[in-house]
Amino acid sequence: MKTKFRHLSLDRREAVTWVTIDRTRDRNSIHTGLMAEVEQCLAVLEENGTRAAVFTGAGKTYFIGGADGIEMMQLSRKQAQAFSSRIQGLFDRLESSTLITVAAINGLCFGGGFEFALACDLRVAGPGARIGLPEVKVGLIPGGGGTQRLPKLVGTGKAMELILSGRLVNPAEAEKLGLIHLAVEDGLLNDAVDCLLTPILKQPHHALRLAKQAVLAADREPSNAGLAVESECFGRCFESSFFRDLMQQQLRDGVLTTSEDTSKL
């Protein structure tokens, strides 16, 4: 890839691009410069044929160790509010991307790092991961959307306990709680991501993109508005000939695929 980033390294593997966040001297933490690079990276990947982006951290200790404390300690109240809005905007952009996004959590993943992971579609964690929102321990609260996304994922009661205690959980508990989709053994993180993505990327890209848009509307819109988004996205599927071509081929073959036989889809 031609685009060069200071804090990101990209590794294209056919339709999947692995994006490594590399600020190892600062816990791979999120600062203003990294935010801009992630946004630019998303735009590049969406235009170059990449279908899925997998985010991981450089080194063996951190996935993303929160937001940059040195930058934040210098903020006034108004600047802190603006910083929160900025990082929320980044995660909204990540969540809304037409890419399938995966957090490959290879180490400590807390604060803004976990909020980053929450904005991804899928989350896989290796044995060295520790996951949570510990901001209260340093006199802060989550400011990158954690107080909003976590309750939607695990319910208000469990989210309240995790946020108020600030405790970090290991991959096994994280999987049990639904914070991640898979907890894997040492050395199997890459394989687990591949196994998770392989059946997904077999599906037509337009259907994945529209399905993702409709599912996100369930969180963002009242029920009636969400249903309207679903209907609109369903209609847009017919801008592609994929479904018609499939039905015509099956009619020619004399076999129609049923809901119990999806192997042909």
N, C-alpha and C positions, 0 to 999 in steps of 0.2 A: 504494500500500500504506500502511496506517495506521501500522504499526510503524515507529518512528524509531530509527535507530542512530547512534551517535557516529562510529564508524570504518568503517561500511559504507554504501554507497549501492546501491539496488536499482532495476533497470530491467526491468519486466515486458514481455516481447514474446510475446504469446499464451501458449503452454505453456512457454516458456523464460524464466527470470529470470536476467539478468546481475547479478552481485554484485561490486562494485568495492571492494577493500580500500584504505582511504584513511587512511594514516598517513604522508604524504609527507615530513614533517619527520624521521621516524625510519625511513626506508627501507621503509615499509609493513611493518615488522617485527611479529612476533607477541609480544604481552604478555598478561598475565592478563585484562585487560579485553576485548581482541579475542577471546580464546578464548571467553569467555562470550557475546559477541555472535554469533560464528559458530554456536555451538550453538543459540542462540535463533533465529537466522535459519533454520537448517535446519528447526527445528520449525515455524516459520511457513510456509515454502515447502511443506513436506510436507502441510500442512493446507489450503492455499489453491488447489489445483488445478495448481500448477506441476509439470511432469514432468521438467524438466532445469534444473540450476543451473550457470551458467558463472561461474567465479571469475577475476578479473583484478585487476591492480594499478593504482592511481591514478598519473598521471604517465607519463613516457616512459622512466624509468630502471629502476625496480624492479617486478617482479612481487611478490615478497615477499623482502626482504633478511634472511632468517634470523629467529631469535628476538631479542627486545629485549636488547641487551647491557647496558644500564644497569640493567635489572631483574635480570639474571642475575649481574652482578658483585657484588651485595650478598648472594648466597645462601651459606649454610653448606652443608656436605656433605649434611645431612639435607634441607634446604630445596631443594637442587639435585635430589636424588632425587625429591622430591615434585613439583617443577616438571616434571621429565621425565615422571613418571607422568601429570601433568595434561595435558600436550600430547599424549602418547600416547593418552590417553582421547579427546581432541578428534578426533584423526585416525582412531581406531577408529570414532567416531560418524559422521564424514564418510564413511568407507569403507562403513559399513553402511547409510547412508541409502537410503530407497526411491527417491530421486531418481536420475536419471542425472547424474553430476557431471563437469564438464569444467574443467581448468586451462588457461586461455588465457594463456600465458606471454608477456608483452609486455615483458620486461626481465630484469634480474638475478634469478636464482631459485636461491638457495643455502641450505644448512643447513636450518632449519625451513621455509623456503619451498619447497625441493624435496621435503621430507618431506610438506608439505601437498599438493603436486602428485602425489606418489606415492600418496596416499590417494584421489585422484580416479579415476574410471573411465577417463577419456580425457585426453590431454595434447596440446596444439597449441602450437607456439612460433614467434614472429616472429623476424626477423633480429637484433634487439637482445638476444635471450636469451643468457644464459650460465648453465649448469646444473651443479650438483654439490653435494658435501658436503665443504666445506673446513674442518671443525671442528678437525682435527688441527693446522692452521696456527696456531691460537690456544690450543693446549693442551687442547682438549676432544675429545669424540667425538660423533657424532650421538646425540641423546637423544630424538628424536620418532619413533622407529620406523625410521629410515633403515638401520640395520644389519640389520634384519629384512626390510624390504620390498625393498630394492635387490637382495640376492642372489636372491630369488625371481623378480625381473624379468630380471636379466641373467646369473645364475649367480654362484657364490661367487668364482671367480677374478677376473672382471672387477670385481665389486663390491669385492673386497679391494683391487685396484689403485686404483680411483677413491677409495675412502675413505682408504687409507693415504697416497696422494699429495695428496689434497685438491684435485686440479685441477678446473677448470671446463671444460665442453665446449660447443662452439657447437651451434646447432640441427642442422646437417648431420650431425655426429658423433653427437649425441643420437638422431637418427632412426635412424641406422645401427645404433647399439647397442640400440635398442628402448626407450630412456628416454622417448621421446615417440612419438606416433602420426603426427604430421605436422609438418614444418618448412615454413614458408610465407614468401613474399616480403613486403616492407614494404607495409603497408596492406591486406593480405589476411587478417589474423587473424580478423576477424569473419566474413568469407565462408567461411573454412575451417571454422570452428566450425559454421556453418549447414549446410555440405555434409556434415559428419560426423554431425550430429544428425538431419538430415532423414530418411534411411532408417530410423534407429533409432526415431524417434518415430512412425513410421507403424505400428509394431507395438503390439498391445494392452498396456496398462500393466501388467496383472497378470502377463503373461508376462515382460516385462522385469524386473519386481521379483523374480519367483521365479527367473528365470535367473541374475540377479546374485547372489542368495542362495546358489544352488547352486555357482556358480563360486567364490565366496569360501570356501566350505567346503573346496575343494581345498587351499587354503593353510592353513586353520585346523584341519583335522581329519585324523586318520589315514584311510587309504584307505577302510576299511569304513564308518567314520562319515560320510565325505563321500558315499559312495554312498547311505547311508541318507537323508541330507539331500536328495540328488537325487531319490530315490524319493518322499519326502514332498512336495517341491515339485512334482514331476510330478503327484502325486495332487491337490494343491491347485488345479492348473490346471482341474480338472473342476468346481470350485465355480463357475466362470464358464460361461455357455452359449455362449461365443464359438466354440469348436471344434465343438460339436454343430450350432450354427446354420450355420456355414460348410459342414460336411459335408452337411447337409440341403439347403442351397441348391445345392450342386454336384450333388447327386443329382437335384434337380429340373431343373437345367440340362442334365443328362446328361454332365457333364464333372467328373472327379475330378482334383484337382491332384496332380501327381507331384513327386518330388524334383527332376526336371529342369525343372519349370515352376512356379517359385515366384512368378511375377509376380502371381498372383491372391491371394497371401497378404498 
